[in-house]
Amino acid sequence: NQLPSEVLSALSVLSCFGSSADVHLVQRLETEIRQSLVEQLDTAVAANVLGKRNGKFYFLHDKLQEAAYSVIKSDVRCLEHFRYGLALSNVAVREKDDKLLIIAVGQINHGGPRAVADGEQGVTVAKMNLDVGKKVMKMSDLVSAYSFFDSGISYLRKGHWDYHYDMTLELFNLAVKCAFTNGEYGSVKILTGQIIRYAKCFEDKCQAISFSITLLSWSVNVPEAIKVLMNTLKSLGVEFPTAITRPFVQGYLKSTRVKLAELSDESLLSYPLMVDRSKIMAMELLVKLHENLTFSGDTTSLPVIPLKMIQISLKHGMTPLSPIGFAQYGNYLALVREEFQEGYRYVKFALSLMKQIPSRAHDGDVIYYSTHTKLAVEPMQSAVENYLEAYKAAMKSGATKYAIASCYLYDTFSFWSGKRLDIVVESMKATMKQMRYHKNMLTRTLLLPTLRVAVRLMGRNNTSQSDLNDIFDENCEEEDVTGKITSVSAVAAIVKLHESLVFREFDKAKICVEKMFETQSLSGFNMSAPMFHRIFYSGLVSFWVGREMDDQEWIARGVECKNAIKKMVESASSWNFQNKTYLLQAEEQFCDRNFEEAERLYNAAILSSKEHAFVNEEALANELAGHFYIETGRRNKSFHYFLQAMEKYNEWGAFAKARTMGKYLEGSEAFFMSSNPPLAEIV
């Protein structure tokens, strides 16, 4: 109160910008509003009310800033914010200073709609928020971007859908995109409802419909999402037959192959871009339909989606979504038809096409789909890292859905490829937090079974109780989802099968594998469930059941699984499947009582697992070899293999599982010789 009124006035202006402001900004503002500011604020610095350092004026205490702000009457504060924002926006536009423009529009929004003089000024300010929001989106700050779009909408007056349609539609669509990425699904529902109600044509409603479908999927209402997708695609001129049969798929595949055979990769890479908006929207909805059919387990209809996407692209031009169609086509050829090299070719082509198309909006999606086939053809331990690349690209473009899906598959296949369990579990916990934040119950439920088994393998003593309580707190909802969605049931089944085999729970293993053969064929592909491991562990359990029950039918099932994996050694990758083939062959020879050949194959499986860095499967091969020697009356020879199994389980980080090996080692010379500190540390 002892300061001159001019100084108090300048302090009140500064307080509108928070605790500090750039000196250069203050200089430009005083020129625009024709009020002395810098000189007066320097006086406040001398009076120890303000500080001045590094080109900024700043209040020395929050209470001083609050006191300066209280000088402005509460009923005119909004007008002052608005006035300063407009003044700075004039400077920003004149000087083409985007950083200043963001600050200016932020000031205007502090003033809010109450400060607007008339409808025309409101439209101007709404347009400014739209422009600034788009600039902030490019900086990947979608929280701030949503704030600008939301503020822009608040300035629109009654009748804006009629009088300012294009700007209104753009504001709402961009607000939906940001709100969705930020996990504000209540806002998404309200905004999409407005767009669907007031947009003038179907094409303008499509983006809102697309986000509504995603919300349906994430809330586990997959059948309704598929129904809406089919109806929407029909409105866009993309129809499906009432019943999709295998002959229909074969015919569609043949016609697609004929068209692709006429074009070289070079000509496809230089293909013109698609301009038909309805076809572009159809491509987006086809991608969503593929996702939902995957979750529903409809493997018959699934191949039609990429075939339609490719045919639309060949007829109407390429879009940023076209590479997804080629990647999915490659997955179909490789993982369903087992034409691995041809499928791998199209997966690599999809990545080349992605780089050729200017937009980066769907890079994460393309890398995500392309990695599915890479997991089979390339060494799994390195191929799985591509999911991290997919995650980074998806986050950069705001594609939260694919970012989360990439994290899920990265964690899942890190587990199956033998990455250290402590690292895998930490990554899974981080993924679970993301899923919870984005309310993605579906993918969260897919990951939970694998996380539970990983924790059991490690032993709960190696994971804090608070972490476990935080992770496993939605069991009822999980059970509900598992019963509704085929892909979730498939994941739960393969994980239980693996768990019961590794922990030698015979009755559980038998029940799991029976259900597996009842509900799932060896052919067909669902990326939510690790297909190769499903076949591998089904084969191992089948041989186990066949021996215990002396049942040739079970042994025949094991042989069927062995043949399926053996075929992949030649057609896909010896790196990923050679050790699995040897182990299945060893179990087959054990069943057939060809013990000498079984010994050779167990050792081959152990060596191949070691050479190809599958430490988890090296541990399992050693353990199964140990059981082979016990059951054939050679207990002393089993000790070496159980000891190796213990070491390899510990190397994997499966400490609880490693401890179970001790009961097979009791009484052995190897056990006592190693029961010094080294073994004590292991156990």
GIGI-V294345 format. One record per residue. N is the residue number from 1. RES is the residue in one small letter. PHI is phi in whole degrees, 0 to 359 (NA if undefined). D_LAST is the distance of its C-alpha to the last C-alpha in whole Angstrom. Layout:
BEGIN
n = {N N}
res = {RES RES}
phi = {PHI PHI}
d_last = {D_LAST D_LAST}
END
This chain:
BEGIN
n = {1 2 3 4 5 6 7 8 9 10 11 12 13 14 15 16 17 18 19 20 21 22 23 24 25 26 27 28 29 30 31 32 33 34 35 36 37 38 39 40 41 42 43 44 45 46 47 48 49 50 51 52 53 54 55 56 57 58 59 60 61 62 63 64 65 66 67 68 69 70 71 72 73 74 75 76 77 78 79 80 81 82 83 84 85 86 87 88 89 90 91 92 93 94 95 96 97 98 99 100 101 102 103 104 105 106 107 108 109 110 111 112 113 114 115 116 117 118 119 120 121 122 123 124 125 126 127 128 129 130 131 132 133 134 135 136 137 138 139 140 141 142 143 144 145 146 147 148 149 150 151 152 153 154 155 156 157 158 159 160 161 162 163 164 165 166 167 168 169 170 171 172 173 174 175 176 177 178 179 180 181 182 183 184 185 186 187 188 189 190 191 192 193 194 195 196 197 198 199 200 201 202 203 204 205 206 207 208 209 210 211 212 213 214 215 216 217 218 219 220 221 222 223 224 225 226 227 228 229 230 231 232 233 234 235 236 237 238 239 240 241 242 243 244 245 246 247 248 249 250 251 252 253 254 255 256 257 258 259 260 261 262 263 264 265 266 267 268 269 270 271 272 273 274 275 276 277 278 279 280 281 282 283 284 285 286 287 288 289 290 291 292 293 294 295 296 297 298 299 300 301 302 303 304 305 306 307 308 309 310 311 312 313 314 315 316 317 318 319 320 321 322 323 324 325 326 327 328 329 330 331 332 333 334 335 336 337 338 339 340 341 342 343 344 345 346 347 348 349 350 351 352 353 354 355 356 357 358 359 360 361 362 363 364 365 366 367 368 369 370 371 372 373 374 375 376 377 378 379 380 381 382 383 384 385 386 387 388 389 390 391 392 393 394 395 396 397 398 399 400 401 402 403 404 405 406 407 408 409 410 411 412 413 414 415 416 417 418 419 420 421 422 423 424 425 426 427 428 429 430 431 432 433 434 435 436 437 438 439 440 441 442 443 444 445 446 447 448 449 450 451 452 453 454 455 456 457 458 459 460 461 462 463 464 465 466 467 468 469 470 471 472 473 474 475 476 477 478 479 480 481 482 483 484 485 486 487 488 489 490 491 492 493 494 495 496 497 498 499 500 501 502 503 504 505 506 507 508 509 510 511 512 513 514 515 516 517 518 519 520 521 522 523 524 525 526 527 528 529 530 531 532 533 534 535 536 537 538 539 540 541 542 543 544 545 546 547 548 549 550 551 552 553 554 555 556 557 558 559 560 561 562 563 564 565 566 567 568 569 570 571 572 573 574 575 576 577 578 579 580 581 582 583 584 585 586 587 588 589 590 591 592 593 594 595 596 597 598 599 600 601 602 603 604 605 606 607 608 609 610 611 612 613 614 615 616 617 618 619 620 621 622 623 624 625 626 627 628 629 630 631 632 633 634 635 636 637 638 639 640 641 642 643 644 645 646 647 648 649 650 651 652 653 654 655 656 657 658 659 660 661 662 663 664 665 666 667 668 669 670 671 672 673 674 675 676 677 678 679 680 681 682 683}
res = {n q l p s e v l s a l s v l s c f g s s a d v h l v q r l e t e i r q s l v e q l d t a v a a n v l g k r n g k f y f l h d k l q e a a y s v i k s d v r c l e h f r y g l a l s n v a v r e k d d k l l i i a v g q i n h g g p r a v a d g e q g v t v a k m n l d v g k k v m k m s d l v s a y s f f d s g i s y l r k g h w d y h y d m t l e l f n l a v k c a f t n g e y g s v k i l t g q i i r y a k c f e d k c q a i s f s i t l l s w s v n v p e a i k v l m n t l k s l g v e f p t a i t r p f v q g y l k s t r v k l a e l s d e s l l s y p l m v d r s k i m a m e l l v k l h e n l t f s g d t t s l p v i p l k m i q i s l k h g m t p l s p i g f a q y g n y l a l v r e e f q e g y r y v k f a l s l m k q i p s r a h d g d v i y y s t h t k l a v e p m q s a v e n y l e a y k a a m k s g a t k y a i a s c y l y d t f s f w s g k r l d i v v e s m k a t m k q m r y h k n m l t r t l l l p t l r v a v r l m g r n n t s q s d l n d i f d e n c e e e d v t g k i t s v s a v a a i v k l h e s l v f r e f d k a k i c v e k m f e t q s l s g f n m s a p m f h r i f y s g l v s f w v g r e m d d q e w i a r g v e c k n a i k k m v e s a s s w n f q n k t y l l q a e e q f c d r n f e e a e r l y n a a i l s s k e h a f v n e e a l a n e l a g h f y i e t g r r n k s f h y f l q a m e k y n e w g a f a k a r t m g k y l e g s e a f f m s s n p p l a e i v}
phi = {NA 275 282 300 298 296 290 301 295 295 297 294 296 300 297 293 258 97 279 203 202 295 299 296 296 297 299 291 292 294 293 285 263 56 222 292 236 299 299 291 290 297 298 295 296 296 272 62 267 242 246 217 203 54 74 229 268 214 288 283 204 301 297 292 295 296 295 295 292 291 296 282 298 302 281 243 301 299 292 292 305 297 295 294 297 297 298 291 295 298 295 298 294 295 264 53 253 295 298 292 297 298 296 298 291 299 297 302 290 297 289 79 302 296 274 289 286 203 299 295 294 299 296 300 291 299 295 297 296 298 296 292 302 293 296 290 301 295 273 67 261 282 292 294 301 300 300 292 296 296 295 303 298 294 276 285 265 306 90 295 294 271 267 225 298 299 294 298 298 294 301 294 297 290 297 298 300 291 298 296 297 278 80 267 286 298 294 301 298 294 294 294 300 294 296 298 284 252 300 279 221 299 301 287 271 300 296 296 298 300 292 297 296 299 297 299 296 292 272 71 260 296 302 292 298 296 299 296 298 300 295 291 297 299 295 267 86 250 246 242 296 304 231 272 253 299 300 297 298 298 295 292 296 298 294 292 295 298 294 292 296 280 237 278 299 298 291 292 292 256 297 294 277 284 240 289 298 293 287 299 294 300 298 297 291 296 298 295 297 301 300 288 293 298 295 282 83 278 287 290 282 306 296 295 298 297 296 294 298 293 294 296 295 292 271 244 108 272 234 301 271 301 301 297 301 292 294 295 298 299 297 297 297 282 265 252 273 61 265 297 291 293 297 298 300 286 296 293 296 302 292 294 294 303 290 284 278 300 289 254 297 239 300 300 297 294 297 302 293 294 290 304 286 302 301 274 267 265 306 300 297 270 298 297 295 297 296 293 297 298 299 297 294 293 295 297 265 81 273 303 302 285 297 292 299 295 298 301 289 300 296 299 279 295 298 290 272 92 294 306 293 296 292 297 295 299 295 298 297 295 296 299 295 298 298 294 300 270 56 267 295 297 291 300 290 296 277 305 301 293 296 300 294 300 295 295 298 289 99 296 296 266 227 297 297 296 297 295 297 290 282 258 238 227 298 298 297 297 297 299 294 301 286 269 249 301 296 293 298 297 296 301 293 292 291 296 298 298 299 292 290 296 267 56 259 300 300 296 298 296 298 298 288 298 297 299 288 288 254 225 274 289 271 91 225 219 292 296 250 290 302 298 287 300 292 301 286 298 295 298 292 299 296 298 296 301 292 296 258 50 238 292 296 292 296 296 295 298 297 300 294 301 296 295 289 300 298 287 300 277 271 244 197 289 304 277 238 295 297 293 298 302 292 295 295 298 296 296 294 300 297 276 64 268 294 297 293 299 304 301 286 299 296 295 295 296 296 295 299 293 297 256 65 261 295 296 280 294 297 296 298 297 295 296 296 300 296 302 290 296 288 258 78 237 298 301 288 288 303 302 288 292 294 297 299 301 297 286 297 294 299 290 102 271 294 295 295 301 298 291 288 302 293 275 260 301 90 273 297 299 295 291 294 255 271 276 309 303 289 300 293 298 284}
d_last = {74 75 74 77 77 77 74 72 73 71 68 68 68 65 64 64 61 59 57 59 61 61 65 66 65 67 70 70 70 73 75 75 76 78 77 76 72 71 74 73 69 70 72 69 67 69 69 65 65 63 61 62 59 58 61 60 62 60 60 59 58 57 60 62 61 62 65 66 66 67 70 71 72 69 72 72 69 68 71 70 67 69 72 69 67 70 71 68 68 72 70 67 69 72 69 67 64 61 59 62 63 60 60 64 63 60 63 65 63 62 66 65 68 70 71 72 76 77 75 76 74 71 71 71 68 66 67 65 62 62 62 60 57 57 57 54 52 53 51 48 48 49 49 52 53 53 55 58 58 58 61 63 63 64 67 68 71 72 73 71 70 73 75 72 70 68 67 65 64 62 61 59 58 56 55 53 51 50 50 48 45 45 44 47 48 50 53 52 53 56 57 57 59 62 62 62 65 67 66 69 68 65 64 63 61 59 56 56 56 53 51 52 51 47 47 48 45 42 44 43 46 46 49 51 50 51 54 55 54 56 59 59 59 62 64 63 64 61 61 59 60 60 58 56 55 54 57 58 55 55 59 58 55 58 60 58 57 61 61 58 59 63 61 59 56 58 61 58 57 60 61 63 61 62 64 65 63 63 61 59 58 58 55 53 53 52 49 48 49 47 44 45 46 42 41 43 42 46 45 49 50 48 49 52 51 51 54 56 55 55 59 60 59 61 64 64 62 58 56 53 52 53 50 48 50 49 46 46 48 46 43 45 46 42 40 43 45 43 45 42 44 47 45 43 47 48 45 45 49 48 46 49 52 50 50 54 55 55 53 50 50 48 45 42 43 44 41 39 41 41 37 37 38 37 33 34 36 35 31 29 27 30 32 30 31 35 34 33 37 38 37 38 42 42 41 44 46 45 44 42 41 40 38 36 36 35 32 31 31 29 26 26 27 24 22 23 23 20 20 17 16 16 20 21 20 22 25 25 25 28 30 30 32 34 35 35 38 40 39 38 37 37 35 32 32 32 28 27 26 24 22 21 19 18 17 15 13 12 12 15 13 13 17 19 21 24 23 23 26 28 27 27 30 33 32 35 37 34 35 38 38 36 39 41 40 39 37 35 35 34 31 29 30 28 25 25 26 23 20 22 21 18 17 19 21 25 27 26 26 30 31 30 31 34 35 34 37 39 39 38 40 38 41 41 39 38 36 34 32 31 33 31 28 30 32 29 26 30 30 27 27 31 30 27 30 33 31 30 34 35 37 39 39 36 35 38 36 33 36 38 34 34 37 37 34 35 39 37 36 39 41 38 35 34 31 30 31 31 27 27 30 29 26 29 31 29 28 32 32 30 32 35 34 34 31 32 33 30 28 29 29 25 25 27 25 22 24 26 23 22 25 26 23 21 18 17 20 18 15 17 20 17 16 20 21 18 20 23 23 22 25 27 27 25 21 21 21 19 16 16 16 13 11 13 12 8 9 12 10 8 11 13 11 11 7 8 10 7 6 9 9 8 12 14 12 14 17 16 17 15 12 13 14 11 10 11 10 9 6 5 6 4 0}
END
